[in-house]
Amino acid sequence: MSSSSPPGRRRHVPLIVAVLLIAAVLLLAATGAVTLTRAGDRPHAPPGRTAYGAVDRPQAAAYPRTGSGSFATAAGDTDVRGDDGPLHRYRVAVERGAGQDPAAVAAAVDAALGDPRSWIGSGELRVQRVEDVDLADFTVYLATPDTSERMCAEGGLHTEGYTSCRLPGQVIINLARWMEAVPDYGAPVAVYRTYVINHEVGHEFGEWHETCPGPGLPAPVMQQQTYGLDGCVANPWPYLDGRRYAGEPVPGT
């Protein structure tokens, strides 16, 4: 037999509980223990941080470890981006069987390299995507882990199927990192994708690796953020507030 409240009291209990809960929340808000926000409010980041929200660990994504070994080139050419300097033409190619649309990948690469916070922010170089391999100065490849490891190894770089790499004229991005980013990156996968594009293309433009300037500060784009942030905060851009943002260089890497 189930128990029941005495007649006349049953409907008053929820009201009393609700009043007590409201009073507790208002008291905590007054003391600063909790913060009441309106719908649509965005969190404010501490100085030197970016308010990406609660994105500590990207969810695992399904992707093949091995593809066909052949690549499909994104169609079409873009406008030239950048104000001045030598023009660097690039091509975007996606491994067949990787499950990714070349046009969509090319759009992400175009958005990263064509942003004024990217390398064109120096005012000393320009970029353009082209379809013709004979016109391209370098190619951005999106390859499955097995294929990217093989391609990188041909140039003497061993990524263990995990990291991306750059060889002369070849920016090779690992599909696994493209889909999952890295654990504890603290930013959406789209931010990591922008980082890895700008990082590897930075090598193509002659940039060295750099170190984290200090805890809580944005990570330089040439920091090896794939291996950890070392106390810095995820950052995909070489130029912040119109200025080159960098850490101490690590020569020879």
Backbone as numpy.savetxt, mean C-alpha at the origin, in Angstrom:
# Nx Ny Nz CAx CAy CAz Cx Cy Cz
-39.97 -25.75 34.36 -40.83 -24.57 34.36 -39.94 -23.33 34.36
-40.25 -22.38 33.51 -39.45 -21.18 33.46 -39.93 -20.17 34.47
-38.99 -19.34 34.97 -39.36 -18.32 35.94 -39.88 -17.10 35.22
-40.62 -16.26 35.88 -41.16 -15.03 35.30 -41.16 -13.93 36.34
-41.23 -12.66 35.92 -41.27 -11.53 36.84 -42.66 -11.36 37.37
-42.78 -10.83 38.58 -44.12 -10.58 39.14 -44.87 -9.61 38.26
-46.22 -9.72 38.21 -47.03 -8.82 37.41 -46.77 -7.37 37.80
-46.70 -6.47 36.81 -46.53 -5.05 37.08 -45.09 -4.60 37.14
-44.11 -5.51 37.25 -42.70 -5.12 37.35 -41.90 -5.52 36.12
-42.39 -6.43 35.34 -41.64 -7.02 34.24 -41.19 -5.99 33.22
-42.06 -5.03 32.86 -41.72 -4.09 31.81 -40.89 -2.91 32.30
-40.70 -2.76 33.64 -39.92 -1.64 34.16 -38.44 -1.94 34.24
-38.04 -3.19 34.26 -36.62 -3.54 34.38 -35.81 -3.04 33.21
-36.20 -3.27 31.93 -35.42 -2.75 30.80 -35.28 -1.24 30.83
-36.32 -0.51 31.26 -36.25 0.95 31.32 -35.21 1.40 32.33
-35.17 0.77 33.48 -34.19 1.13 34.51 -32.78 0.86 34.02
-32.60 -0.31 33.36 -31.27 -0.65 32.83 -30.84 0.36 31.79
-31.74 0.75 30.91 -31.40 1.71 29.85 -31.00 3.04 30.45
-31.73 3.51 31.47 -31.39 4.78 32.13 -30.01 4.71 32.75
-29.71 3.59 33.41 -28.40 3.45 34.04 -27.28 3.42 33.01
-27.50 2.73 31.88 -26.49 2.67 30.83 -26.21 4.04 30.24
-27.29 4.81 29.97 -27.13 6.16 29.41 -26.36 7.05 30.37
-26.68 6.94 31.65 -25.99 7.76 32.66 -24.52 7.40 32.73
-24.20 6.09 32.62 -22.80 5.66 32.68 -22.02 6.18 31.49
-22.61 6.12 30.29 -21.92 6.59 29.09 -21.67 8.09 29.17
-22.68 8.86 29.62 -22.51 10.31 29.74 -21.44 10.66 30.76
-21.36 9.89 31.84 -20.33 10.14 32.84 -18.95 9.86 32.29
-18.79 8.76 31.55 -17.49 8.43 30.96 -17.09 9.45 29.92
-18.06 9.94 29.14 -17.74 10.95 28.14 -17.28 12.24 28.78
-17.92 12.60 29.92 -17.54 13.83 30.61 -16.13 13.75 31.18
-15.72 12.56 31.59 -14.38 12.40 32.17 -13.32 12.12 31.11
-13.73 11.95 29.81 -12.76 11.68 28.75 -12.44 10.22 28.58
-13.11 9.34 29.32 -12.82 7.91 29.21 -13.30 7.35 27.88
-14.37 7.94 27.33 -14.83 7.57 26.00 -15.07 8.84 25.21
-15.09 8.74 23.89 -15.36 9.88 23.02 -16.60 9.59 22.20
-17.55 10.51 22.26 -18.77 10.36 21.47 -18.54 11.02 20.12
-18.84 10.31 19.03 -18.63 10.84 17.69 -19.94 10.83 16.93
-20.01 11.70 15.95 -21.18 11.73 15.08 -20.95 10.82 13.89
-22.04 10.42 13.26 -21.92 9.59 12.05 -21.13 10.36 11.01
-20.15 9.70 10.40 -19.34 10.33 9.36 -18.06 10.93 9.88
-17.90 11.07 11.23 -16.65 11.60 11.77 -15.51 10.63 11.47
-14.33 11.16 11.14 -13.15 10.36 10.88 -12.19 10.51 12.04
-11.46 9.45 12.40 -10.51 9.56 13.49 -9.36 10.48 13.11
-8.85 11.20 14.09 -7.69 12.05 13.88 -6.44 11.28 14.26
-5.45 11.32 13.38 -4.22 10.59 13.63 -3.29 11.40 14.51
-2.48 10.75 15.36 -1.45 11.46 16.11 -0.46 12.10 15.14
0.31 13.10 15.59 1.29 13.74 14.71 2.21 12.71 14.06
2.41 12.85 12.75 3.30 11.94 12.03 2.64 10.65 11.59
1.36 10.47 11.93 0.68 9.23 11.55 -0.44 9.52 10.56
-0.87 8.49 9.86 -1.97 8.60 8.92 -3.16 7.83 9.44
-4.34 8.45 9.40 -5.54 7.83 9.96 -6.12 6.83 8.97
-5.48 5.66 8.85 -6.00 4.63 7.96 -7.11 3.84 8.62
-7.26 3.93 9.94 -8.27 3.15 10.63 -7.72 1.81 11.08
-8.64 0.94 11.52 -8.25 -0.36 12.07 -8.00 -1.34 10.93
-6.78 -1.34 10.43 -6.42 -2.23 9.33 -5.07 -2.87 9.63
-4.95 -3.44 10.82 -3.66 -3.96 11.27 -3.16 -5.10 10.41
-4.05 -5.97 9.97 -3.61 -7.16 9.24 -4.57 -7.44 8.08
-4.10 -7.32 6.83 -4.98 -7.62 5.70 -5.44 -9.07 5.74
-6.66 -9.29 5.27 -7.17 -10.65 5.22 -6.47 -11.42 4.10
-6.30 -12.71 4.32 -5.66 -13.54 3.31 -6.52 -13.56 2.05
-5.87 -13.45 0.91 -6.57 -13.44 -0.37 -6.16 -14.66 -1.16
-7.08 -15.16 -1.98 -6.79 -16.33 -2.80 -6.07 -15.87 -4.06
-4.98 -16.53 -4.39 -4.23 -16.22 -5.60 -3.39 -17.45 -5.96
-3.07 -17.63 -7.22 -2.25 -18.78 -7.62 -0.78 -18.53 -7.31
-0.04 -19.56 -6.96 1.39 -19.43 -6.74 2.15 -19.52 -8.05
1.56 -20.15 -9.04 2.23 -20.33 -10.33 1.29 -19.93 -11.45
1.83 -19.22 -12.43 1.05 -18.85 -13.59 1.61 -19.48 -14.85
1.29 -18.92 -15.98 1.70 -19.50 -17.26 3.15 -19.18 -17.61
3.69 -18.13 -17.00 5.03 -17.69 -17.35 5.05 -16.71 -18.52
3.91 -16.50 -19.15 3.80 -15.50 -20.22 2.97 -14.33 -19.71
3.11 -13.18 -20.38 2.51 -11.95 -19.86 1.65 -11.26 -20.90
0.58 -10.62 -20.41 -0.30 -9.80 -21.25 -0.03 -8.33 -20.93
0.20 -7.54 -21.95 0.51 -6.13 -21.78 -0.76 -5.29 -21.75
-0.81 -4.34 -20.82 -1.95 -3.43 -20.76 -1.98 -2.57 -22.02
-3.16 -2.42 -22.59 -3.30 -1.73 -23.87 -3.30 -0.21 -23.68
-2.85 0.48 -24.72 -2.95 1.92 -24.77 -1.78 2.67 -24.16
-1.72 3.96 -24.45 -0.71 4.86 -23.89 -1.42 5.91 -23.04
-0.70 6.46 -22.06 -1.25 7.53 -21.24 -0.63 8.86 -21.66
-1.19 9.94 -21.12 -0.56 11.24 -21.29 0.74 11.28 -20.50
1.61 12.19 -20.85 2.85 12.40 -20.09 2.51 13.09 -18.78
3.05 12.57 -17.69 2.85 13.17 -16.37 4.17 13.71 -15.86
4.12 14.90 -15.25 5.32 15.56 -14.77 5.56 16.85 -15.51
6.28 17.77 -14.88 6.46 19.11 -15.44 7.70 19.27 -16.30
8.77 18.56 -15.96 10.03 18.81 -16.66 10.95 17.61 -16.48
12.02 17.59 -17.25 13.03 16.56 -17.12 12.87 15.44 -18.12
13.79 14.47 -18.08 13.76 13.34 -19.01 12.46 12.56 -18.89
12.00 12.02 -20.01 10.77 11.23 -20.04 11.12 9.76 -19.89
10.53 9.12 -18.91 10.72 7.68 -18.67 9.43 6.97 -19.06
9.51 6.15 -20.10 8.33 5.42 -20.57 8.33 4.02 -19.96
7.18 3.58 -19.50 7.06 2.26 -18.88 5.89 1.50 -19.48
5.99 0.20 -19.36 4.96 -0.72 -19.83 4.46 -1.50 -18.63
3.21 -1.96 -18.62 2.67 -2.79 -17.55 2.26 -4.13 -18.14
2.76 -5.22 -17.55 2.46 -6.56 -18.06 2.06 -7.46 -16.89
1.01 -8.23 -17.06 0.47 -9.10 -16.02 0.56 -10.54 -16.48
1.04 -11.41 -15.60 1.19 -12.82 -15.95 -0.17 -13.45 -16.24
-0.25 -14.15 -17.32 -1.47 -14.89 -17.63 -1.66 -16.01 -16.62
-2.87 -16.14 -16.13 -3.15 -17.13 -15.10 -3.05 -16.57 -13.70
-2.67 -15.29 -13.56 -2.57 -14.67 -12.24 -3.93 -14.21 -11.71
-4.93 -14.18 -12.59 -6.26 -13.79 -12.17 -6.44 -12.29 -12.02
-5.55 -11.50 -12.64 -5.63 -10.05 -12.53 -5.81 -9.42 -13.91
-6.61 -8.38 -13.97 -6.90 -7.68 -15.21 -5.77 -6.69 -15.51
-5.10 -6.82 -16.65 -4.00 -5.90 -16.97 -4.42 -4.43 -16.93
-5.63 -4.13 -17.38 -6.08 -2.73 -17.38 -6.20 -2.19 -15.96
-6.71 -3.01 -15.04 -6.86 -2.57 -13.66 -5.50 -2.40 -12.99
-4.58 -3.32 -13.26 -3.24 -3.20 -12.69 -2.55 -1.96 -13.25
-2.69 -1.74 -14.55 -2.09 -0.56 -15.17 -2.65 0.73 -14.57
-3.95 0.74 -14.27 -4.56 1.93 -13.68 -3.94 2.22 -12.31
-3.66 1.17 -11.53 -3.04 1.37 -10.23 -1.61 1.89 -10.38
-0.88 1.36 -11.33 0.49 1.83 -11.58 0.47 3.27 -12.06
-0.43 3.59 -12.99 -0.55 4.95 -13.50 -0.86 5.94 -12.38
-1.79 5.54 -11.49 -2.18 6.43 -10.39 -1.01 6.68 -9.44
-0.21 5.63 -9.20 0.94 5.77 -8.30 2.01 6.66 -8.91
2.41 6.36 -10.14 3.53 7.08 -10.76 3.13 8.46 -11.26
1.85 8.67 -11.51 1.40 9.96 -12.00 0.99 10.93 -10.93
1.08 10.53 -9.68 0.70 11.39 -8.56 1.83 12.38 -8.27
1.53 13.64 -7.97 2.59 14.60 -7.66 3.39 14.27 -6.41
2.90 13.33 -5.60 3.69 12.88 -4.44 4.68 11.80 -4.83
4.58 11.29 -6.07 5.50 10.27 -6.55 6.77 10.95 -7.08
7.54 10.22 -7.89 8.86 10.70 -8.31 8.78 11.93 -9.21
7.66 12.16 -9.87 7.54 13.36 -10.68 7.48 14.62 -9.82
7.29 14.44 -8.51 7.25 15.58 -7.59 8.56 16.35 -7.54
9.63 15.74 -8.01 10.92 16.42 -8.04 10.95 17.54 -9.07
10.06 17.46 -10.07 10.09 18.40 -11.17 11.24 18.16 -12.13
11.91 17.00 -11.94 13.10 16.71 -12.74 12.95 15.48 -13.63
11.75 14.89 -13.66 11.51 13.76 -14.56 10.03 13.67 -14.87
9.73 13.00 -15.97 8.36 12.79 -16.39 8.15 11.31 -16.69
6.90 10.86 -16.66 6.60 9.45 -16.91 5.44 9.34 -17.88
5.42 8.21 -18.59 4.31 7.91 -19.49 4.23 6.40 -19.68
3.02 5.85 -19.62 2.85 4.42 -19.93 2.64 4.26 -21.42
3.32 3.27 -21.99 3.19 2.95 -23.41 2.91 1.46 -23.55
2.34 1.10 -24.67 2.05 -0.30 -24.94 3.19 -0.98 -25.69
3.86 -0.25 -26.56 4.90 -0.80 -27.42 6.16 -1.10 -26.62
6.58 -2.36 -26.62 7.77 -2.75 -25.86 9.01 -2.03 -26.36
9.06 -1.69 -27.63 10.23 -1.03 -28.18 10.36 0.42 -27.72
9.26 1.00 -27.24 9.29 2.37 -26.76 9.51 2.46 -25.25
9.34 1.35 -24.55 9.39 1.37 -23.08 10.83 1.35 -22.58
11.10 2.19 -21.58 12.40 2.17 -20.90 12.45 1.07 -19.85
11.32 0.76 -19.26 11.24 -0.35 -18.31 9.81 -0.89 -18.29
9.68 -2.10 -17.76 8.37 -2.76 -17.67 8.06 -3.09 -16.22
6.84 -2.79 -15.81 6.35 -3.20 -14.49 5.60 -4.51 -14.68
6.15 -5.59 -14.12 5.54 -6.91 -14.21 4.80 -7.24 -12.91
3.61 -7.80 -13.04 2.93 -8.43 -11.90 2.97 -9.92 -12.16
3.69 -10.66 -11.28 3.94 -12.08 -11.52 3.61 -12.90 -10.28
3.20 -14.13 -10.50 2.94 -15.04 -9.39 4.22 -15.27 -8.58
4.10 -15.74 -7.34 5.30 -15.93 -6.52 6.37 -16.78 -7.16
5.99 -17.91 -7.77 7.00 -18.78 -8.39 7.67 -18.10 -9.58
6.88 -17.43 -10.39 7.44 -16.76 -11.56 8.30 -15.57 -11.16
7.84 -14.79 -10.19 8.63 -13.64 -9.75 9.95 -14.08 -9.15
9.94 -15.18 -8.40 11.20 -15.70 -7.83 12.15 -16.11 -8.95
11.62 -16.77 -9.96 12.48 -17.20 -11.07 13.04 -16.00 -11.83
12.20 -15.00 -12.09 12.65 -13.82 -12.82 13.71 -13.06 -12.03
13.48 -12.88 -10.73 14.44 -12.16 -9.91 15.76 -12.93 -9.81
15.65 -14.26 -9.70 16.85 -15.09 -9.57 17.72 -15.01 -10.81
17.12 -14.78 -11.97 17.90 -14.64 -13.19 18.85 -13.45 -13.11
18.54 -12.49 -12.26 19.41 -11.34 -12.06 20.22 -11.44 -10.78
20.21 -12.63 -10.15 20.99 -12.83 -8.94 20.30 -12.43 -7.66
19.00 -12.15 -7.70 18.24 -11.76 -6.51 17.32 -12.90 -6.11
17.41 -13.34 -4.87 16.61 -14.47 -4.38 15.57 -13.95 -3.38
14.32 -13.99 -3.79 13.24 -13.41 -3.00 12.48 -14.44 -2.19
12.81 -15.74 -2.36 12.10 -16.82 -1.67 10.60 -16.79 -1.96
10.24 -16.26 -3.12 8.84 -16.22 -3.51 8.02 -15.27 -2.66
8.66 -14.38 -1.91 7.95 -13.51 -0.96 8.00 -12.05 -1.38
9.19 -11.51 -1.64 9.32 -10.09 -1.92 9.26 -9.82 -3.42
9.23 -8.55 -3.75 9.34 -8.08 -5.12 10.79 -7.70 -5.38
11.11 -7.33 -6.61 12.49 -6.96 -6.90 12.54 -6.05 -8.11
13.72 -5.50 -8.34 13.96 -4.71 -9.54 15.27 -5.15 -10.18
15.22 -5.41 -11.46 16.40 -5.64 -12.27 16.44 -4.53 -13.32
17.56 -4.27 -13.95 17.60 -3.21 -14.95 16.50 -3.37 -16.01
15.64 -2.37 -16.07 14.55 -2.40 -17.04 13.36 -3.25 -16.64
13.41 -3.88 -15.45 12.33 -4.76 -15.01 11.96 -4.47 -13.55
10.75 -4.06 -13.34 10.19 -3.92 -11.99 9.25 -5.10 -11.81
9.62 -6.04 -10.93 8.90 -7.31 -10.80 8.17 -7.32 -9.46
6.85 -7.25 -9.51 6.03 -7.20 -8.30 5.40 -8.56 -8.05
5.59 -9.05 -6.84 5.11 -10.36 -6.44 3.59 -10.31 -6.22
2.86 -11.18 -6.88 1.40 -11.21 -6.76 0.95 -11.41 -5.31
1.69 -12.20 -4.55 1.30 -12.44 -3.16 1.27 -11.14 -2.37
2.28 -10.30 -2.56 2.32 -9.02 -1.85 1.26 -8.07 -2.40
1.00 -8.14 -3.69 -0.03 -7.32 -4.31 -1.40 -7.63 -3.73
-1.64 -8.90 -3.42 -2.95 -9.31 -2.92 -3.08 -9.19 -1.41
-2.00 -9.43 -0.68 -2.08 -9.52 0.78 -1.32 -8.43 1.52
-0.47 -7.67 0.84 0.45 -6.75 1.51 1.33 -7.56 2.47
1.57 -7.05 3.67 2.39 -7.76 4.65 1.72 -7.66 6.02
2.00 -8.60 6.92 1.39 -8.55 8.25 1.75 -7.26 8.99
0.78 -6.73 9.74 0.98 -5.58 10.62 1.43 -4.33 9.87
1.03 -4.20 8.61 1.42 -3.01 7.85 0.67 -1.77 8.32
-0.54 -1.98 8.85 -1.27 -0.86 9.43 -1.91 0.07 8.41
-2.09 -0.39 7.19 -2.71 0.43 6.14 -3.39 -0.50 5.14
-4.34 0.01 4.37 -5.02 -0.84 3.39 -4.07 -1.41 2.34
-4.49 -2.50 1.72 -3.68 -3.13 0.68 -3.37 -2.14 -0.44
-4.31 -1.26 -0.76 -4.08 -0.28 -1.83 -2.89 0.63 -1.51
-2.69 0.94 -0.24 -1.55 1.77 0.16 -0.26 0.99 -0.04
-0.26 -0.28 0.33 0.94 -1.10 0.12 1.25 -1.21 -1.38
0.24 -1.37 -2.21 0.47 -1.47 -3.65 1.16 -0.21 -4.18
0.68 0.95 -3.72 1.32 2.20 -4.14 2.76 2.25 -3.65
2.97 1.80 -2.41 4.34 1.76 -1.88 5.25 0.89 -2.73
4.83 -0.34 -3.03 5.73 -1.27 -3.71 6.03 -0.79 -5.13
5.06 -0.14 -5.77 5.31 0.43 -7.10 6.37 1.53 -7.00
6.14 2.49 -6.10 7.08 3.61 -5.98 8.45 3.16 -5.48
8.48 2.15 -4.62 9.76 1.65 -4.09 10.60 1.02 -5.21
10.00 0.08 -5.93 10.78 -0.62 -6.96 11.10 0.29 -8.14
10.18 1.16 -8.51 10.48 2.12 -9.57 11.54 3.10 -9.09
11.55 3.40 -7.78 12.61 4.24 -7.24 13.99 3.64 -7.49
14.10 2.31 -7.35 15.37 1.65 -7.69 15.70 1.85 -9.17
14.68 1.75 -10.02 14.90 1.95 -11.45 15.43 3.37 -11.73
15.03 4.31 -10.88 15.49 5.69 -11.02 16.79 5.96 -10.26
17.41 4.90 -9.71 18.71 5.04 -9.08 18.71 5.29 -7.59
17.58 5.05 -6.92 17.50 5.31 -5.48 17.99 4.11 -4.67
18.64 4.39 -3.51 19.10 3.35 -2.58 18.03 3.10 -1.52
18.21 2.03 -0.76 17.37 1.82 0.40 17.66 2.87 1.47
16.65 3.13 2.32 16.78 4.12 3.38 16.24 3.54 4.68
16.57 4.16 5.80 16.16 3.68 7.11 15.04 4.55 7.68
14.36 4.04 8.68 13.30 4.77 9.39 13.93 5.94 10.16
13.43 7.16 9.98 14.02 8.31 10.67 13.75 8.33 12.16
12.68 7.67 12.63 12.39 7.67 14.05 11.00 7.13 14.33
10.75 6.64 15.54 9.45 6.06 15.89 8.30 7.03 15.65
7.24 6.53 15.03 6.06 7.33 14.80 6.10 8.20 13.57
7.25 8.28 12.92 7.37 9.10 11.71 7.00 8.27 10.47
6.61 8.93 9.38 6.32 8.18 8.16 7.56 7.42 7.68
7.35 6.22 7.21 8.45 5.44 6.66 8.84 6.01 5.30
10.13 6.22 5.04 10.53 6.62 3.68 10.10 5.56 2.67
9.75 5.98 1.47 9.30 5.02 0.47 10.42 4.05 0.11
11.69 4.46 0.28 12.79 3.57 -0.03 13.21 2.72 1.17
12.51 2.84 2.29 12.69 1.88 3.38 12.10 0.54 2.93
12.69 -0.55 3.35 12.17 -1.87 3.00 10.97 -2.21 3.89
9.86 -1.55 3.60 8.67 -1.68 4.44 8.10 -3.10 4.41
8.42 -3.87 3.40 7.95 -5.25 3.34 8.50 -6.07 4.49
9.68 -5.74 4.97 10.31 -6.48 6.07 9.95 -5.93 7.44
9.18 -4.86 7.49 8.79 -4.26 8.76 9.02 -2.76 8.74
8.32 -2.06 9.62 8.36 -0.60 9.63 9.35 -0.04 10.64
9.91 -0.88 11.53 10.91 -0.44 12.49 10.46 0.77 13.31
9.18 0.81 13.62 8.66 1.91 14.43 8.07 3.04 13.62
8.34 3.08 12.32 7.75 4.09 11.45 6.31 3.71 11.09
5.65 4.61 10.39 4.27 4.42 9.97 4.24 4.27 8.45
3.40 3.39 7.96 3.31 3.12 6.52 3.17 4.41 5.71
3.95 4.51 4.65 3.91 5.68 3.76 4.32 5.25 2.37
3.51 5.52 1.35 3.82 5.05 0.00 4.47 6.10 -0.91
4.77 7.30 -0.38 5.16 8.41 -1.25 6.58 8.91 -0.98
7.33 9.25 -2.04 8.65 9.85 -1.85 8.60 11.35 -1.55
7.48 12.00 -1.89 7.35 13.44 -1.64 6.15 13.69 -0.74
6.39 14.38 0.37 5.34 14.75 1.31 5.37 16.26 1.46
4.20 16.88 1.36 4.09 18.34 1.46 5.02 19.03 0.45
5.19 18.42 -0.71 5.97 19.03 -1.77 7.48 18.90 -1.61
7.95 18.15 -0.62 9.38 17.99 -0.38 9.76 16.52 -0.37
10.95 16.24 -0.82 11.47 14.87 -0.80 11.61 14.42 0.65
10.95 13.30 0.96 10.98 12.75 2.31 11.85 11.51 2.29
12.91 11.48 3.10 13.86 10.38 3.04 14.45 10.11 4.41
15.00 8.90 4.55 15.78 8.52 5.73 17.25 8.42 5.35
18.03 7.92 6.28 19.46 7.73 6.00 19.62 6.66 4.93
20.45 6.93 3.91 20.63 5.92 2.85 21.41 4.72 3.33
21.11 3.58 2.72 21.85 2.35 2.97 22.60 2.01 1.68
23.83 2.50 1.51 24.52 2.35 0.23 24.68 0.89 -0.17
24.57 0.67 -1.46 24.79 -0.66 -2.00 23.60 -1.57 -1.93
22.44 -1.05 -1.48 21.25 -1.92 -1.38 20.09 -1.30 -2.15
